[in-house]
Amino acid sequence: MENHNIYWWNLENLFDIENSPRRSQFLNNKLKSELVGWTQAILDQKIDNLSSIIAKFNNNNGPDILGVCEVENAHVLELLTLKLNVLLGRNYTFAIIDGEDKRGIDTALIYDSDKYNQNPKTFSLRITKRNPTRDLFQVQLNTLSGNTLVLILNHWPSRSGGQLESEPFRIMVAENLSYWVERIHEELGNETSILLMGDFNDNPYDKSITKYLQSTNIKKKVMNAKNHFFYNVMYKFFDQNKGTHVWGSEVNILDQFLVSKSILSQSNTHSFKIDTVEIVDFPELVKGAYKKAIRFSRPNKSDFNPNGFSDHLPIRLTLKEV
């Protein structure tokens, strides 16, 4: 069996430097106040901090696959992958979409091109509310054994303005994603292995994820469903009072993995099986009784911490390939 160590991490505003030639004037105007003091030295520090943690993933071997969000462009992602390749001696490359989010933060996938096809098929789905929100990003990776794993990266609309007030926007994304999954099954077959990952800005029990995306923590329901339900692997962390994002004293599991029926099945006729699931809470990543993530923030903010990382914790899912 081959192990596939898959991680997800919201990198918290991995911006390019102010007035970068790689940024449009529109985005410069939007980000102007956010980028005060965001220099090359600050960007380099952020990259160093993030890569020091990522290099510890998978028992210091690094991830095989890493989904990320809040990445501005290919340039900053290239800086991160080059750093990781030096630290780990691996051959990481990446796929990223150029979305129309008003703050210029997108989703991307970093993966080891020695383990997966170097030019995977990618698709994106743009969802518009009043303004375009973050795209859903699909990447189809083929393993060395020839099996296909369909990854869909998510960064759903935030809770700014209030959880309930903003909930309809996340429901809208969930419905679009659920429709998109049906189309994937129609094209690739009902036994297609699909993994959803991302910062959903809702908890696993919220109705955007349970009712509209159609997910559950009941294995029997997934296996017996006539339509395509997802199994949410994150529920067990509620019993452990662990989360990926802490707001005050509220511990939330906003970052999640959800797997299709074919991955949940223990049948040897299916390619991938769930092995390990964890929230990564290395001591240097967290603080306090609630294990709140130590954020990096931005130089113009009172909570700026050059020794920090992100306001979210990473999560890990290991799949075994039969």
N, C-alpha and C positions, 0 to 999 in steps of 0.2 A: 504493500500500500504506500502511496505517496501522500505526504502531508502538504496541505496548502494553508499557510498561516496568513490570515486575512485580517487587516486592521482598518479601523475608521477613526479619523480625528478631525474635529473642527479646529483649524489652526489659528483662529482669532485674528482676522485682519492682517493677513500676510500681504502687505502693500508693497508696490514698487516705490521708488523714491519720488519726492515731490518734483513736478515738472519733468518727469521722465519722458523722453521722446516716444516711448512705447504707449503712452496714455493719450487719449483724445482730450481735446480742450474742454469738451462737455464734462468729462469725468474729473478733470482738474478743477473745474468750477464747483462741482458737487462735493469733492473731497477736500477742498481748500482748507477748511478749519480743522479737519481731522488729521491733516498731514503736516501741521506746523511742527517743526523739529524732527520730522521723520527723514533722517539723513541716511547716507550709505552706511555709515558706522552703526546706526540703529538697526537697519535692515540686516547687516552682517551679524549683529548680535542675536537678533531674532532667529536667523537661520542656524547659528551655532547652537542656540538653546534647544530649538526643536530637534535638530539632528542628533544632539546628545541623548535625547530620550528615545527617538526612533531607533537609534543604533542598539539600544538595550532590548528592543522587542525580540520575541522569539529566542529567549536565552542568549542574547547578545549576537544573534545571527542576522537580525533585521527581518522585516516583514517580507513575505513573497509578494503580497498585494497590499497596497495602502490607498484607501479612498480618503480624500480630504475635501474640505470646503473652506470658504473665505480666503481664496487665493485670487489675487488680482489678474495675473497674466502668466504667459508661458515663461517669461524671463525669470520671475522669482521662483517658479517651480523648477526651472533648470538649475538655478543656484542650489536649491535644496537637494535635488537628485545627484548633482555632481559632488556635493559634500558627502552624501550618503555612500556614494560609490567609492570615495576615498577612504571613508571610515570603515566600510564593511567589505571592500573588495568585490562588490557585486556589480551587476550590469543593469542598473535601473534605467528605465525610460518612463515616459508618461504620455497620457492623453488628456487633453483639456478642451473645454468648449469656450467659445467667446460669446458669452451671453449678453443680455441687455439689462442686467440688474443695475438699478440707479446708483449703487455704491461700488459697482465694479468688482463684486466678489463672486467667484464661480466655484464649481466643483471640478475635481480632477482625479485621475487615477494614476498612481505610481505602481509599476510592476517590474519584476525581474525578467528581462527579455531573454534570459537563458532558460527560463522555465515556461514561458508562454510565447505565443506568436508575436512577432515584432510589429505587425501592422494590423491590429484587430479592427473589426468592424465597429464603428461607433455611430450612434444616433442620438439626437437630442429633441426634446419636446418643449416648446416654448409655451408658457401659460401666462396669460395676461389678465390682471385684475384692472385696477385703475392705471397701473404701470406694469411693465413686464416684471414678473418675479423670476427667481432663479430657475433655470432650465432643469428638467429631468435629463439625466445623462446616462445613456446605455453603452456599455462596452462588452463585447463578446470576446472572451479569451478562450483560446484553445490550449489545452495542456499538451505535454510531450507525448502523452498516450492517445491524443486525438479527441479527447472529450471536450465538450463546450460548456463553459460556465458563463451565463448571462448575468452581468452585474448592472444594477441600476442605482445610480448615486442620487441622493436627495438632499436638498436644503430648503425645507418648507418655510413659508412666510413666518416672520417672527411674532412674538407675543406683545410687541410694543403697542401701546394703546389699550392693553388689557387682554387677558387670555380669552374670555368669552367674546369680546368685541372683535377680536382678530380671527376667531375660530372659523368663520365662513370661508376665509381665504385658504386655510389649510384643508378644509373639506373639499373645496374646488380642486385643489391639487390632487387630493386622494382619489377623487372620482376619475380624474383624467388618467392617473397612474393605473387604476384598476382597469379602465378601458384599454390602456396600452398593453397591459399584461395579457389580456385576452387576445389581442392582435399577435403578440409574440407566440402564444401557444398555437394560434391558427397557422402561423408561418412555419414554426419550428417543431411543432408537435406537443402533445399533452404531457410528455415525459421530460420536457425541457427543464434543466436545472437553473433556477432563477434565484438570485440573492439580492435582496434590497438592503441597502445600507444608507445611513445618513443621519443628519440632524433634522428630526421631524418637528421640532418645537412643540410637540405634544408628547404625553406619556403613552405607554402601550395600551392603557385602558381607556384613553379618550376616544370619543366616537369617530373622529376623523380617521383613526387607524383601525378601530374595530369594525365599525359599521360601513364606512365608505371605502376604505382600502380592502376590507374583508380579511381581517386577521384575528387570530385567537391564540391562546396558550393551551388549548385542548387538542391534543394530538389526534384523537379519534374523530373530531369534527373535521379536521383538515383532510384526513385520510378518506373519510366517507362522503365528503362534499361533492356534489355534482358540478359545481362551479369551482373556480380556482381560489381557494383560501390560502393565506400564508400563515405559517407558524412563527410566532414572535418568541425568540429565544431569551428575551430579556426579563421575563417576569420573575425569575428566581431571585433577582437582586432586590426586589421589594422586601422579601423575607429577611434579607441581610442588611436592610436599611442603607443600601449603597445606591449611588446615582452617578450620573455623568455631569450634572450641572446643578449647582446650589444657588438659590436665590434667597437671601436671608437665612431662615431656618428651614426652608422648603427644599427637600431633596428630590430632584427630578431625574428621570431617565429619558432624556430627549434624544440621545444618540442610540440607535438601535440597528440590529440585524433581524431580518425576516426572511425565512426560507420557503421555497415552494415544496409541494407535496413530494416531488421526486427526491429532494434532499432529505426530507424528514423520514422517508421510508427506510427501513433497515434491510430491504431486499437486496440481494447481491446482483440483481439485474439493473440496479441504478448506479450511477457513476460516483456520486459523492455522498458522504455521510457526516453528520455532525459529530465532532469530537469535543473540543474545548471551547467554552465561552467564558469570557471574563471582562471585567472593567479594570483597566490598567491604572492602578493607584500607587505607583512608586512613591516612596517617602518624600522625594524632592519635588513631586508634582502637587502635593496637597498640603493643606493646613487645617487645624481646628478639629473639633469633635465630629463635624459633618463631612470631613475630608473634602473640603472645598478646593477646587482647582486653583492653582496659583497663576494668575493671569499676567501677561506681559503688558497689556494695554497699549497706550500711546504716549509719547513724550509730553503732549499738551494736557494730559489728564493727571489728576491728583493721585490716582492709584497706579501710575506708571512704575513698573518694576523691571529693571534691566536683567534681573535674575529669574524672571518669571517665564511662563510658557504660553498658556492659553486659558480661557475661562471654561473650557470643556475638558473632560478626561477622555483619553482614547478607549476604544473597545476592541476586543479581539474575538475572532471566530476561527477555529481550526477545522478544516474539512479534510476527511480522509478520502482519497480516490481509490476506488476498488480496482 
